[in-house]
Amino acid sequence: MTREFQTIRILFADCSKEEVSLALHELGKEAAHFDVKSVDGKAEFKKALAEFNPSVVVANCASDHSENLYKLKFVRSCPSFVI
């Protein structure tokens, strides 16, 4: 029996290349199918939410606190996301 996987679209916001690489390495262990986009800043974040339509958003919580609060509030305001 062949297992079919749904592609998971992951948006990394303000994460370093090392953080993204580590996350992808761990995800690869589960043989998941995923598309990845990495962005920096509010404008890129908003554009990626609209155009990339991610399944999951991963944000660097160690970065600027006000930026992270903005991202959380913005995602909460989008009806297509569940938090």
C-alpha positions in Angstrom: 0.0 0.0 0.0 1.4 3.4 -1.0 1.2 6.2 1.5 0.1 9.6 0.1 1.4 12.7 1.9 -0.2 16.1 1.8 2.4 18.8 1.1 2.9 21.0 4.1 3.7 24.6 3.3 6.0 26.1 5.9 6.6 29.9 6.3 9.7 30.8 8.3 9.5 34.4 9.6 12.7 36.1 10.7 14.5 32.8 11.3 18.3 32.4 10.6 19.5 30.1 7.9 20.8 27.8 10.6 17.3 27.6 12.3 15.6 26.9 9.0 18.2 24.2 8.1 17.8 22.5 11.4 14.0 22.5 11.1 14.2 21.0 7.6 16.6 18.4 8.7 14.2 17.3 11.5 11.2 17.4 9.2 13.1 15.2 6.7 13.4 12.5 9.2 9.6 12.1 9.1 9.6 11.8 5.3 7.1 14.6 5.1 6.5 16.5 1.8 6.9 20.2 2.3 7.4 23.5 0.6 9.3 26.2 2.4 9.6 29.9 2.2 11.7 32.2 4.5 11.0 35.9 4.9 12.2 38.8 6.9 10.2 41.8 8.0 6.5 42.8 8.1 6.0 43.5 4.4 7.5 40.2 3.2 5.6 38.4 5.9 2.2 39.8 4.9 2.9 39.2 1.2 4.0 35.6 1.9 0.8 34.9 3.9 -1.3 36.0 0.9 0.7 34.5 -1.9 2.4 31.4 -0.4 -0.6 30.4 1.7 1.3 28.5 4.4 0.0 25.6 6.4 2.3 26.5 9.2 4.1 29.7 10.3 7.3 29.4 12.3 8.6 32.7 13.8 11.8 33.4 15.6 10.6 34.2 19.1 14.1 35.5 20.1 13.9 38.3 17.6 12.2 41.7 18.1 9.3 41.2 20.5 7.1 43.9 18.9 7.6 42.3 15.4 6.5 38.9 16.8 3.4 40.4 18.5 2.5 42.1 15.2 2.8 38.8 13.3 0.7 36.9 15.9 -2.1 39.5 15.8 -2.0 39.6 12.0 -2.2 35.8 11.6 -5.1 35.8 14.2 -7.0 38.3 12.0 -6.8 36.0 9.0 -9.9 33.7 8.9 -8.0 30.9 7.2 -5.5 30.3 10.0 -6.1 28.3 13.2 -3.9 29.2 16.2 
